[in-house]
Amino acid sequence: MSIKVGSRIFAPRPFTTLLTIALIAMLISLGMWQLRRAGEKRVLFDSFAAGADATRMIDLPTPRLPRYQHIVASGHYDQARQILIDNMVDAGRAGYFVITPFALAGGGWVLVNRGWVPLGASRAARPTIPVTSDARQLRGRCDNLPSPGIQLGTKGKLAPPYPVVAAFPNHAELAQLLEEYSWTKATDLVLLDPAEPDGYVRSWAPPGFAPMRHIGYAVQWFALALTLLAIYVVTNIGKGRSA
């Protein structure tokens, strides 16, 4: 196939055309995916910002609350049965999230993320994470337990001694470990407010990149698609034969 454009002829090869179409479609698809991710992250970041607009008291009967809803709970920590969630990073440093069961006043339980602690000299040297079991009110945000992007291998069953080190456990696994099955439905986890006592590093923020980062990536993919189209057109235009 050839098309005469003024004094020049556009004569692409079939293989080159098919390859270019496939690559451009892939680049556009990647750009659209990044735009969708930007929309999802915008909802997540807006939810985080709106979560502090009001505070809800939670107890055992409290129904499911929105992610990042600010809450207050009365009860006491169970200092004897704590969990360290492995593979957590803060400012490029490896460490753990300290997860402490919290017995709600009136019955039931909720898990509290008291913050991040650094890895010790070795994984055999577990950090000291004391907390008193006195009655208190704590404040925080509703959240999900940390989850991996890709789950590799088979996880072993969690078992004492405490603190138990776990890599991305789910709520059912922690309930089985703790042998407690009466949990509030309000949230899987509470992110302890930075101002609350008995916590560690708590720089809470929605996970992942901000929406604008994804939009920037989308622009890059679309620009590559446009560049590839321009290269395809330029490299397939030649001078026409003289009459």
Secondary structure as the mmCIF struct_conf table of DSSP 4:
data_model
#
loop_
_struct_conf.conf_type_id
_struct_conf.id
_struct_conf.beg_label_comp_id
_struct_conf.beg_label_asym_id
_struct_conf.beg_label_seq_id
_struct_conf.end_label_comp_id
_struct_conf.end_label_asym_id
_struct_conf.end_label_seq_id
STRN STRN1 ILE A 3 VAL A 5
TURN_TY1_P TURN_TY1_P1 GLY A 6 SER A 7
STRN STRN2 ARG A 8 PHE A 10
HELX_RH_AL_P HELX_RH_AL_P1 PRO A 14 ALA A 50
HELX_RH_3T_P HELX_RH_3T_P1 GLY A 51 ASP A 53
BEND BEND1 ALA A 54 ALA A 54
STRN STRN3 THR A 55 ILE A 58
TURN_TY1_P TURN_TY1_P2 LEU A 60 PRO A 61
HELX_LH_PP_P HELX_LH_PP_P1 THR A 62 ARG A 64
TURN_TY1_P TURN_TY1_P3 ARG A 67 TYR A 68
STRN STRN4 HIS A 70 TYR A 77
TURN_TY1_P TURN_TY1_P4 GLN A 79 ALA A 80
BEND BEND2 ARG A 81 ARG A 81
STRN STRN5 ILE A 83 ASP A 90
TURN_TY1_P TURN_TY1_P5 ALA A 91 GLY A 92
STRN STRN6 ARG A 93 LEU A 104
TURN_TY1_P TURN_TY1_P6 ALA A 105 GLY A 106
BEND BEND3 GLY A 107 GLY A 107
STRN STRN7 TRP A 109 PRO A 118
BEND BEND4 ALA A 121 SER A 122
TURN_TY1_P TURN_TY1_P7 ARG A 123 ALA A 124
BEND BEND5 ALA A 125 ALA A 125
HELX_LH_PP_P HELX_LH_PP_P2 ARG A 126 THR A 128
STRN STRN8 ARG A 136 ASP A 143
HELX_LH_PP_P HELX_LH_PP_P3 ASN A 144 PRO A 146
BEND BEND6 GLY A 149 ILE A 150
BEND BEND7 GLY A 153 GLY A 153
HELX_LH_PP_P HELX_LH_PP_P4 LYS A 155 LEU A 158
HELX_LH_PP_P HELX_LH_PP_P5 PRO A 160 PRO A 160
BEND BEND8 PRO A 161 PRO A 163
STRN STRN9 VAL A 164 ALA A 166
BEND BEND9 ALA A 167 PHE A 168
HELX_RH_AL_P HELX_RH_AL_P2 HIS A 171 LEU A 178
TURN_TY1_P TURN_TY1_P8 GLU A 179 GLU A 179
STRN STRN10 TRP A 183 TRP A 183
BEND BEND10 LYS A 185 ALA A 186
BEND BEND11 ASP A 188 ASP A 188
STRN STRN11 LEU A 189 LEU A 192
TURN_TY1_P TURN_TY1_P9 PRO A 194 ALA A 195
BEND BEND12 GLU A 196 ASP A 198
STRN STRN12 VAL A 201 VAL A 201
BEND BEND13 PRO A 207 GLY A 208
HELX_RH_AL_P HELX_RH_AL_P3 PRO A 211 THR A 235
TURN_TY1_P TURN_TY1_P10 ASN A 236 ASN A 236
STRN STRN13 ILE A 237 LYS A 239
HELX_LH_PP_P HELX_LH_PP_P6 GLY A 240 SER A 242
#
